Amino acid sequence: HQQSPSSVFKPLKMAVEIALPSHVKTILLTGAGGFVGRELVRLLLDRFPDVSLIATDVGVPPNHGVTDSARLTCIAANLCDKKEVEGLFAGKQVQAVFALQ
């Protein structure tokens, strides 16, 4: 009798410690469409209720199941394109950046 993959592989639970200075109100997260990025989106929104998050990836990152948060903005951006990177910061008060590859 062979076990199904879902019964063999259990989700990995990790303790993640992230501290942000109190002045941080907007975070830019690059690489948000990947596995770690998706988890980090949820974690940041859960842990920091007063923070807005700009989630970027080469393709438009999904909303990660976060449908009720006006604090999450998903943007497609190629970080190899200087104009696109400048556009991520234009008119925004980004105080912290999490850069995932």
C-alpha positions in Angstrom: 0.0 0.0 0.0 1.5 3.3 -1.1 0.8 6.5 0.8 -0.4 9.6 -1.1 2.1 12.5 -1.3 -0.2 14.6 0.9 0.0 12.1 3.7 3.8 11.9 3.4 4.7 15.5 3.1 3.5 17.8 5.9 3.7 21.6 5.6 6.9 23.0 7.2 6.2 25.3 10.1 9.0 27.7 10.9 9.4 30.3 13.6 10.2 33.6 11.9 11.3 36.6 13.8 10.9 40.0 12.0 11.2 43.3 13.8 10.5 46.6 12.1 11.1 50.1 13.4 7.9 51.9 14.4 8.3 54.4 11.6 7.9 51.8 8.9 4.5 52.1 7.3 5.2 50.8 3.7 7.2 47.7 2.7 8.3 46.8 -0.8 8.6 43.0 -1.3 10.3 41.8 -4.4 10.0 38.1 -5.5 6.5 37.9 -4.0 5.3 35.4 -6.5 7.6 32.6 -5.2 7.0 30.1 -2.4 8.9 32.1 0.2 7.4 35.4 -1.1 3.9 34.1 -0.8 4.4 33.1 2.8 6.2 36.4 3.6 3.2 38.4 2.3 0.9 36.6 4.7 3.3 36.9 7.6 3.9 40.6 7.1 0.2 41.5 6.8 -0.6 39.3 9.8 2.2 40.6 12.1 2.1 44.3 11.2 -1.5 45.5 11.0 -0.4 49.2 10.5 1.9 48.4 7.5 1.0 48.6 3.8 2.7 46.1 1.5 3.7 46.5 -2.2 4.3 42.9 -3.5 6.2 42.6 -6.8 7.3 39.9 -9.1 8.1 39.6 -12.8 4.6 38.4 -13.4 1.8 40.0 -11.4 2.0 38.2 -8.1 -1.3 36.7 -7.0 -3.1 38.2 -4.0 -2.1 35.1 -2.0 -5.6 34.5 -0.8 -5.6 38.0 0.9 -8.8 39.3 -0.6 -9.9 41.6 2.2 -6.8 43.8 2.7 -6.6 47.2 1.2 -3.0 47.2 2.6 -1.8 44.8 -0.2 -0.9 46.1 -3.7 0.4 43.6 -6.3 2.5 44.9 -9.1 4.3 43.2 -12.0 7.9 44.6 -12.2 11.1 43.6 -13.8 13.9 44.6 -11.4 16.4 44.6 -14.3 14.6 47.6 -15.7 15.7 50.8 -14.1 12.5 52.7 -15.0 10.3 50.0 -13.5 12.2 50.0 -10.3 12.1 53.8 -10.1 8.3 53.5 -10.7 8.0 51.3 -7.7 9.2 54.1 -5.5 7.7 57.1 -7.2 5.1 58.7 -5.0 5.4 56.1 -2.4 6.9 56.3 1.1 8.7 53.0 1.1 10.6 52.6 4.3 11.7 49.0 4.1 12.5 46.5 1.3 12.6 42.7 1.4 14.3 41.5 -1.7 13.8 37.9 -2.6 15.1 36.2 -5.8 
